[in-house]
Amino acid sequence: MPSNRRQLLTTVCALSAGLAGCLGERPAGSGSESPTPTDETNTSTADTTDETTDDAPPDTTTAENTSFSLPESSVKSLGEVRVAVANPTVGKAITYESIMGSGGVLQSDGTQFVVAAVQSQQGNAVDAGGDPAYDAFELVADGKTYSAVEIEDRTTGAYTSSLADHGDIRYGAPYAAGGAVGWVAFEPPSPLDASEAAIRCRYGGETAEWELSDDAVAALGRPAPTFELESFDATVEQYSVDLSFVARNVSENDGRFLVALYWPTTGIADDDESTIIERSVAAGERVEWSGSFDTEYTDGVVTTRLDGAVSDKIEVDLEE
């Protein structure tokens, strides 16, 4: 995650003239960790640009052969607009990356997330910023519908870039760069028993649907595990601090433990650095984790915190 932020930071600061300056953002210690296949699946994209010269032949690209970054099999037509929705996946908890902020984990009791990658095309432009609008998408499960949800009030930073390893930006965002892959998110109840589910888009009086896989539908119906924090400790060394915690799966369900640990960097213009910790934990089993953090850019009495499968915070006095 640090590479994404630092590579995009200059561009974002220039584009985000309406924002109150370039707030610092985070590298995440393990934000590049791959999620388990049943919960989240990474959608990789690649954009290809051809250089042109004054002697080059005229552009003959048409709306029918402009390239999507997403698979052509995921593209459907809605009037004059072509829309691609790919890799819809289910997560009881999901990771996110941010621009000018700190990425982390989203998890709520009683709900889960469905996230998919999205692009659309009008004319020759294929990107994440056109029509149809973000709220034109909905999740349909056995006849019940769930609208696309906004998540920015639950994340840190100027805006969320990748969500559950999907896309580069929220689909329909005004600052979506040309050629970008967007994401769309839904938050249905958990568990949600359904025989079938699909993402639906309505635009211009027409409707298109993209079915969720059998594995994704099955994941909707699985109950999430419940974790309790047994300890969260800090030991201050000369130039570092050692953090550790123990959590237990107190439910009867095997499942995925996903949490963000935030260490503050008070000495630089940046938000707390987040480290993503992920484990598969059987019912009744424990997660034990420890790690060391440099204190070069941190001083005084600071607060470190956990957020995700478990939540807590402790004060650490670096002046002792």
C-alpha positions in Angstrom: 0.0 0.0 0.0 2.7 2.6 0.6 3.8 2.3 -3.0 0.3 3.0 -4.3 -0.1 6.1 -2.1 3.3 7.6 -2.8 3.1 7.0 -6.5 -0.4 8.6 -6.7 0.1 11.4 -4.1 1.5 14.0 -6.4 -1.2 13.5 -9.0 -4.0 13.4 -6.4 -2.8 16.7 -4.7 -3.0 18.4 -8.1 -6.4 17.0 -8.9 -7.9 17.5 -5.5 -7.9 21.3 -5.6 -11.1 21.3 -3.5 -9.4 19.4 -0.7 -7.7 21.4 2.1 -4.2 20.5 1.1 -2.3 17.2 0.8 -2.9 15.4 4.1 -0.3 12.7 4.7 -1.1 9.0 4.0 0.0 5.7 5.0 2.0 2.9 3.9 0.5 -0.3 5.4 2.9 -2.9 6.7 1.0 -5.7 4.9 -1.6 -4.0 2.9 -0.4 -6.0 -0.1 -1.4 -9.3 1.6 -3.7 -11.3 -0.6 -7.1 -12.2 1.0 -8.4 -15.7 1.1 -10.0 -16.8 -2.2 -13.5 -17.4 -0.6 -13.7 -13.9 0.9 -11.9 -11.4 -1.4 -10.3 -11.8 -4.8 -7.8 -9.4 -6.3 -8.7 -8.0 -9.7 -5.6 -6.9 -11.6 -5.8 -4.5 -14.4 -3.4 -3.2 -17.1 -3.8 -0.1 -19.3 -2.2 0.1 -22.7 -1.4 3.4 -24.3 -0.2 3.8 -27.9 2.0 6.7 -28.8 0.9 8.7 -31.9 2.8 11.1 -34.2 1.8 13.6 -36.8 2.3 11.0 -39.4 0.1 8.4 -37.7 -3.1 7.2 -39.4 -6.4 8.7 -38.0 -7.9 7.0 -35.0 -10.4 4.4 -36.1 -11.3 3.2 -32.6 -15.1 2.8 -32.2 -17.4 2.2 -29.3 -17.5 -1.4 -30.2 -13.8 -2.2 -30.1 -12.4 0.1 -27.4 -10.6 -2.0 -24.9 -11.9 -2.6 -21.3 -9.4 -3.4 -18.6 -12.0 -5.9 -17.3 -12.8 -9.1 -19.3 -14.8 -8.6 -22.4 -17.1 -11.4 -21.1 -18.2 -9.1 -18.3 -19.3 -6.3 -20.7 -23.0 -5.7 -21.2 -24.9 -3.0 -23.2 -27.4 -0.6 -21.7 -28.5 1.6 -24.6 -25.6 3.7 -25.8 -23.5 2.7 -22.7 -21.4 -0.4 -22.3 -20.8 -1.6 -18.7 -18.4 -4.2 -17.3 -18.9 -5.7 -13.8 -16.3 -8.3 -12.9 -15.3 -10.5 -10.0 -18.1 -9.9 -7.5 -16.8 -11.3 -4.2 -18.0 -11.6 -0.6 -16.2 -10.6 2.6 -17.4 -10.5 6.2 -14.6 -8.0 6.7 -12.6 -6.2 3.9 -9.4 -4.2 3.6 -9.1 -0.8 1.9 -6.4 1.5 0.7 -6.6 5.3 0.9 -5.1 8.4 -0.7 -3.8 10.9 1.8 -4.9 8.9 4.8 -4.4 5.5 6.4 -5.9 2.4 5.0 -7.4 -0.3 7.1 -10.3 -2.8 7.7 -14.0 -2.4 7.4 -16.2 -4.8 9.5 -19.6 -4.4 11.1 -21.7 -6.7 13.3 -24.6 -8.2 11.4 -23.5 -7.2 7.9 -21.1 -8.3 5.2 -19.7 -6.8 2.0 -20.1 -7.6 -1.7 -17.5 -5.8 -3.8 -17.1 -5.8 -7.6 -14.9 -4.1 -10.2 -16.7 -1.8 -12.6 -15.9 0.1 -15.8 -18.2 1.8 -18.3 -17.9 3.2 -21.8 -19.5 6.1 -23.6 -18.1 6.9 -27.0 -14.4 6.0 -27.0 -13.8 6.6 -23.3 -13.6 3.6 -21.0 -13.1 4.5 -17.4 -14.6 4.5 -13.9 -16.1 8.0 -14.0 -18.9 8.0 -16.5 -22.5 6.9 -16.7 -24.4 5.0 -15.2 -24.1 6.6 -11.8 -22.9 4.6 -8.7 -26.4 4.4 -7.3 -27.6 2.8 -10.5 -26.2 -0.5 -9.2 -27.8 -2.8 -6.6 -27.4 -6.3 -5.2 -30.3 -8.7 -5.8 -30.5 -11.9 -3.7 -33.7 -14.0 -4.1 -35.7 -11.0 -5.1 -34.5 -8.7 -2.3 -32.5 -5.7 -3.3 -29.6 -3.9 -1.5 -28.4 -0.5 -2.8 -24.8 0.4 -3.4 -23.3 1.9 -0.2 -21.0 4.8 0.5 -18.1 4.0 2.8 -16.0 7.2 2.9 -17.5 8.2 6.3 -16.0 5.0 7.7 -12.5 5.3 6.2 -9.6 7.6 6.7 -7.9 9.8 4.1 -9.1 12.0 1.3 -10.7 9.1 -0.4 -10.6 5.3 -0.7 -8.6 4.0 -3.6 -8.7 0.2 -3.7 -11.4 -1.7 -1.8 -11.1 -5.4 -1.1 -8.3 -5.4 -3.7 -10.8 -4.3 -6.3 -10.2 -1.4 -8.7 -8.4 1.9 -8.3 -11.1 4.3 -7.1 -14.8 4.3 -6.3 -16.8 3.9 -9.5 -18.3 7.3 -10.5 -15.9 9.4 -8.4 -15.3 12.8 -9.9 -11.5 12.4 -9.6 -11.4 9.0 -11.4 -8.5 9.1 -13.9 -9.0 8.1 -17.5 -8.8 4.3 -18.0 -9.2 3.6 -14.2 -11.1 0.6 -12.9 -13.7 1.4 -10.3 -15.3 -0.6 -7.5 -18.9 -0.8 -6.3 -19.8 -2.0 -2.8 -22.9 -3.4 -1.1 -23.5 -4.3 2.5 -26.3 -6.9 2.9 -27.1 -8.7 6.2 -24.9 -11.5 7.4 -25.6 -14.3 7.2 -27.9 -14.0 4.1 -29.4 -17.3 2.9 -30.0 -17.1 -0.9 -30.3 -19.6 -3.7 -28.9 -17.0 -6.2 -27.6 -13.5 -6.2 -26.6 -10.9 -8.9 -25.4 -7.3 -9.3 -28.0 -5.4 -11.3 -27.6 -2.1 -13.1 -30.5 0.1 -14.4 -29.8 2.8 -16.9 -31.8 4.5 -19.7 -34.8 2.3 -19.2 -32.8 -0.9 -19.6 -31.5 -3.5 -17.1 -28.4 -5.8 -17.0 -27.4 -8.3 -14.4 -24.1 -10.1 -13.5 -24.5 -13.3 -11.5 -22.5 -14.1 -8.4 -20.6 -17.4 -8.5 -21.9 -20.3 -6.5 -19.0 -19.9 -4.1 -19.9 -16.3 -3.5 -23.6 -17.1 -2.9 -22.5 -19.8 -0.4 -20.3 -17.3 1.4 -23.3 -14.9 1.8 -25.0 -17.6 3.9 -22.1 -18.5 6.2 -22.1 -16.9 9.6 -19.1 -14.8 10.6 -16.8 -15.9 13.4 -16.7 -13.8 16.6 -13.4 -12.8 18.2 -12.6 -11.5 21.7 -9.3 -9.7 22.6 -7.5 -11.3 25.5 -4.5 -9.0 25.7 -2.9 -6.0 23.9 0.5 -4.9 25.2 3.4 -2.6 24.4 7.0 -2.8 25.5 9.2 0.3 24.9 12.8 -0.4 23.8 15.6 2.2 23.1 14.7 2.9 19.5 11.5 0.9 19.0 8.4 -0.4 20.6 7.2 -4.0 20.6 3.5 -4.5 20.2 1.6 -7.8 20.8 -1.9 -9.1 21.2 -3.8 -12.3 21.7 -7.4 -12.8 20.4 -9.7 -15.9 20.5 -12.4 -17.1 18.2 -15.2 -17.5 20.7 -17.8 -18.6 18.2 -18.6 -22.0 16.8 -17.6 -20.9 13.3 -14.2 -21.3 11.7 -13.3 -18.1 9.8 -11.1 -15.3 8.9 -9.5 -12.9 11.5 -8.7 -9.5 9.9 -7.5 -6.5 11.8 -5.6 -3.3 11.2 -3.0 -2.2 13.8 -2.2 1.5 13.8 1.1 2.9 15.0 1.2 6.8 15.1 3.9 8.7 13.3 3.7 12.1 15.1 7.0 13.4 13.8 6.0 13.5 10.1 3.1 14.8 8.1 1.3 11.5 7.8 -1.5 9.6 9.5 -1.0 6.5 11.7 0.8 3.7 9.8 -1.5 0.7 9.5 -0.4 -3.0 9.5 -2.9 -5.5 8.3 -3.0 -8.8 10.2 -4.9 -11.7 8.7 -5.3 -15.3 9.9 -7.6 -18.3 9.3 -8.8 -19.3 12.8 -10.8 -22.4 13.8 -13.6 -22.2 16.3 -12.2 -21.9 19.8 -8.6 -21.2 18.6 -6.4 -18.2 19.4 -4.5 -15.7 17.3 -1.2 -14.6 18.8 0.7 -11.7 17.1 3.8 -9.5 17.8 5.8 -7.0 15.9 8.3 -4.2 16.4 7.9 -0.6 15.3 10.6 2.1 14.8 10.1 5.1 17.1 12.3 7.5 15.1 9.3 9.5 13.9 7.2 9.1 17.1 7.6 10.8 20.4 5.8 11.7 23.6 2.8 9.8 24.9 1.0 8.3 21.9 -2.0 5.9 21.3 -1.8 2.7 19.3 -5.0 0.9 18.3 -6.5 -2.2 16.8 -9.6 -2.0 14.5 -11.4 -4.8 12.7 -12.2 -8.2 14.1 -11.3 -6.8 17.5 -11.0 -3.2 18.6 -8.9 -1.6 21.4 -6.4 1.1 22.0 -3.5 1.6 24.5 -1.3 4.6 25.4 2.4 4.2 25.0 4.8 6.6 26.9 8.0 6.9 24.8 9.5 9.5 27.3 10.0 7.0 30.2 
